[in-house]
Amino acid sequence: ESVIRVLSSYEYKQRIWIFLELMDDDLTNLLEHYHTTYSETVVKYILRKILEGYAPAQPGIIHRDIKSDNVLISKSGEIKLADFGYSCRLAEPEEDKRSSRVGTAAWMAPELIKAKSVGYGTSIDIWSFGILAVELANGEPPNLGQAQSQILV
């Protein structure tokens, strides 16, 4: 399975505590630590594992924050998609678009940035997935050096 597993959850002192399986690192740390890009074979493997994690989601589910920080890696080479905190489901049939702006600017699709005026659907995850592929190939996503406020204009 290519999605981080929830082991258990508890309510304690009016807070929810969620315990996830332990992974060793995230993709961002590896990219920053080794300051390298990866071969096409490695990039394809990582992207395939991410898609395996994303694919089981039911129709109408949007992750809304696919990025290297949310791809976890174990020492044995397991790769898992994590952090579904911004994910949502499009209600059917009355709602086929969302208008809230959530996620991380450098990986956001244009329609997510302009969410209030145009709305967006599940295709925003395809954009983020593509930016992640560029990040793997080039070492960082486009526009990473820009301030979030400039990207979100």
C-alpha positions as a Markdown table, in Angstrom:
| # | Residue | x | y | z |
|---|---|---|---|---|
| 1 | Glu | 0.0 | 0.0 | 0.0 |
| 2 | Ser | 1.3 | 3.5 | -0.9 |
| 3 | Val | -0.7 | 5.6 | 1.6 |
| 4 | Ile | 0.6 | 6.2 | 5.1 |
| 5 | Arg | -1.4 | 4.0 | 7.5 |
| 6 | Val | -3.2 | 5.3 | 10.6 |
| 7 | Leu | -2.4 | 2.9 | 13.5 |
| 8 | Ser | -4.8 | 4.4 | 16.0 |
| 9 | Ser | -6.3 | 7.7 | 17.2 |
| 10 | Tyr | -7.4 | 9.0 | 20.6 |
| 11 | Glu | -9.1 | 11.9 | 22.2 |
| 12 | Tyr | -7.1 | 13.3 | 25.1 |
| 13 | Lys | -7.6 | 16.6 | 26.8 |
| 14 | Gln | -10.0 | 17.8 | 24.1 |
| 15 | Arg | -7.5 | 17.1 | 21.3 |
| 16 | Ile | -7.4 | 14.3 | 18.7 |
| 17 | Trp | -4.1 | 12.4 | 18.6 |
| 18 | Ile | -3.5 | 10.4 | 15.5 |
| 19 | Phe | -0.7 | 7.8 | 15.4 |
| 20 | Leu | 0.7 | 6.9 | 12.0 |
| 21 | Glu | 3.1 | 4.3 | 10.8 |
| 22 | Leu | 6.7 | 5.3 | 11.2 |
| 23 | Met | 8.6 | 6.3 | 8.0 |
| 24 | Asp | 12.3 | 7.4 | 7.9 |
| 25 | Asp | 12.2 | 10.7 | 5.9 |
| 26 | Asp | 10.3 | 12.8 | 3.4 |
| 27 | Leu | 11.2 | 13.4 | -0.2 |
| 28 | Thr | 12.0 | 17.1 | 0.5 |
| 29 | Asn | 14.7 | 16.3 | 3.0 |
| 30 | Leu | 16.3 | 13.9 | 0.6 |
| 31 | Leu | 16.3 | 16.4 | -2.3 |
| 32 | Glu | 17.7 | 19.1 | 0.0 |
| 33 | His | 20.3 | 16.9 | 1.8 |
| 34 | Tyr | 21.8 | 15.4 | -1.4 |
| 35 | His | 21.4 | 18.5 | -3.6 |
| 36 | Thr | 20.9 | 16.2 | -6.6 |
| 37 | Thr | 18.4 | 15.3 | -9.2 |
| 38 | Tyr | 17.4 | 11.8 | -9.9 |
| 39 | Ser | 17.5 | 9.6 | -13.0 |
| 40 | Glu | 14.4 | 9.1 | -15.1 |
| 41 | Thr | 14.1 | 5.5 | -13.7 |
| 42 | Val | 14.1 | 6.7 | -10.1 |
| 43 | Val | 11.7 | 9.5 | -10.9 |
| 44 | Lys | 9.3 | 7.1 | -12.6 |
| 45 | Tyr | 9.5 | 4.7 | -9.6 |
| 46 | Ile | 8.7 | 7.5 | -7.1 |
| 47 | Leu | 5.9 | 8.9 | -9.3 |
| 48 | Arg | 4.4 | 5.4 | -9.8 |
| 49 | Lys | 4.3 | 4.8 | -6.0 |
| 50 | Ile | 2.6 | 8.2 | -5.4 |
| 51 | Leu | 0.0 | 7.3 | -8.0 |
| 52 | Glu | -0.6 | 4.0 | -6.3 |
| 53 | Gly | -1.3 | 5.9 | -3.1 |
| 54 | Tyr | -3.6 | 8.4 | -4.9 |
| 55 | Ala | -5.5 | 6.0 | -7.1 |
| 56 | Pro | -7.4 | 4.1 | -4.4 |
| 57 | Ala | -9.1 | 7.4 | -3.4 |
| 58 | Gln | -12.7 | 7.4 | -4.3 |
| 59 | Pro | -14.0 | 9.5 | -7.3 |
| 60 | Gly | -14.4 | 13.2 | -6.3 |
| 61 | Ile | -11.6 | 13.1 | -3.7 |
| 62 | Ile | -9.0 | 15.9 | -4.0 |
| 63 | His | -5.8 | 15.7 | -2.0 |
| 64 | Arg | -5.0 | 19.5 | -2.6 |
| 65 | Asp | -1.4 | 19.3 | -1.3 |
| 66 | Ile | 0.6 | 16.9 | -3.3 |
| 67 | Lys | 4.2 | 18.0 | -2.8 |
| 68 | Ser | 7.6 | 16.5 | -1.8 |
| 69 | Asp | 7.0 | 17.2 | 1.9 |
| 70 | Asn | 4.0 | 14.8 | 1.8 |
| 71 | Val | 5.8 | 11.9 | 0.2 |
| 72 | Leu | 7.4 | 9.8 | 2.9 |
| 73 | Ile | 10.2 | 7.3 | 2.4 |
| 74 | Ser | 11.5 | 4.4 | 4.5 |
| 75 | Lys | 15.1 | 3.0 | 4.5 |
| 76 | Ser | 13.8 | -0.1 | 2.8 |
| 77 | Gly | 12.6 | 2.0 | -0.2 |
| 78 | Glu | 8.9 | 2.2 | 0.6 |
| 79 | Ile | 7.3 | 5.4 | -0.7 |
| 80 | Lys | 4.0 | 6.6 | 0.7 |
| 81 | Leu | 1.7 | 9.5 | 0.1 |
| 82 | Ala | 0.8 | 11.3 | 3.4 |
| 83 | Asp | -1.0 | 14.3 | 4.8 |
| 84 | Phe | -4.6 | 14.2 | 3.7 |
| 85 | Gly | -5.3 | 17.2 | 6.0 |
| 86 | Tyr | -6.4 | 19.5 | 3.1 |
| 87 | Ser | -8.2 | 16.7 | 1.2 |
| 88 | Cys | -11.9 | 17.0 | 0.4 |
| 89 | Arg | -14.7 | 15.3 | -1.4 |
| 90 | Leu | -16.8 | 16.9 | -4.1 |
| 91 | Ala | -20.4 | 16.4 | -3.3 |
| 92 | Glu | -22.4 | 14.9 | -6.1 |
| 93 | Pro | -24.2 | 16.1 | -8.2 |
| 94 | Glu | -24.7 | 19.5 | -6.7 |
| 95 | Glu | -21.1 | 20.3 | -6.3 |
| 96 | Asp | -18.4 | 19.7 | -8.9 |
| 97 | Lys | -16.0 | 22.5 | -7.9 |
| 98 | Arg | -14.5 | 23.9 | -4.8 |
| 99 | Ser | -13.6 | 27.5 | -4.1 |
| 100 | Ser | -11.4 | 27.4 | -1.0 |
| 101 | Arg | -7.7 | 28.1 | -1.5 |
| 102 | Val | -5.5 | 25.6 | 0.4 |
| 103 | Gly | -2.2 | 24.0 | -0.3 |
| 104 | Thr | 1.3 | 25.2 | -0.9 |
| 105 | Ala | 1.8 | 28.0 | -3.5 |
| 106 | Ala | 4.7 | 26.5 | -5.5 |
| 107 | Trp | 2.6 | 23.4 | -6.2 |
| 108 | Met | -0.8 | 25.0 | -6.7 |
| 109 | Ala | -2.6 | 24.8 | -10.0 |
| 110 | Pro | -3.7 | 28.2 | -11.5 |
| 111 | Glu | -7.4 | 27.4 | -11.0 |
| 112 | Leu | -6.6 | 26.8 | -7.3 |
| 113 | Ile | -4.9 | 30.1 | -7.0 |
| 114 | Lys | -7.9 | 31.8 | -8.6 |
| 115 | Ala | -10.3 | 29.5 | -6.6 |
| 116 | Lys | -12.8 | 32.2 | -5.6 |
| 117 | Ser | -13.5 | 33.3 | -9.2 |
| 118 | Val | -13.3 | 30.1 | -11.2 |
| 119 | Gly | -13.5 | 27.2 | -8.8 |
| 120 | Tyr | -11.6 | 23.9 | -9.3 |
| 121 | Gly | -12.0 | 20.2 | -9.4 |
| 122 | Thr | -9.9 | 17.1 | -9.1 |
| 123 | Ser | -7.6 | 18.2 | -12.0 |
| 124 | Ile | -5.6 | 20.4 | -9.6 |
| 125 | Asp | -3.9 | 17.3 | -8.2 |
| 126 | Ile | -2.7 | 16.5 | -11.7 |
| 127 | Trp | -1.0 | 19.9 | -11.8 |
| 128 | Ser | 0.6 | 19.3 | -8.4 |
| 129 | Phe | 1.8 | 15.9 | -9.4 |
| 130 | Gly | 3.4 | 17.4 | -12.5 |
| 131 | Ile | 5.2 | 20.0 | -10.4 |
| 132 | Leu | 6.4 | 17.2 | -8.1 |
| 133 | Ala | 7.8 | 15.5 | -11.2 |
| 134 | Val | 9.6 | 18.7 | -12.2 |
| 135 | Glu | 11.0 | 19.0 | -8.7 |
| 136 | Leu | 12.4 | 15.4 | -8.8 |
| 137 | Ala | 14.0 | 16.0 | -12.2 |
| 138 | Asn | 15.4 | 19.5 | -11.4 |
| 139 | Gly | 15.9 | 19.4 | -7.6 |
| 140 | Glu | 13.2 | 22.0 | -6.8 |
| 141 | Pro | 9.8 | 23.1 | -8.1 |
| 142 | Pro | 9.4 | 26.2 | -10.3 |
| 143 | Asn | 8.8 | 29.5 | -8.5 |
| 144 | Leu | 10.1 | 28.1 | -5.2 |
| 145 | Gly | 12.3 | 31.2 | -4.7 |
| 146 | Gln | 9.3 | 33.6 | -5.1 |
| 147 | Ala | 7.4 | 34.8 | -2.1 |
| 148 | Gln | 4.1 | 33.0 | -1.7 |
| 149 | Ser | 2.3 | 36.3 | -1.9 |
| 150 | Gln | 3.8 | 36.8 | -5.4 |
| 151 | Ile | 2.7 | 33.4 | -6.6 |
| 152 | Leu | -0.8 | 33.8 | -5.2 |
| 153 | Val | -1.5 | 37.0 | -7.2 |
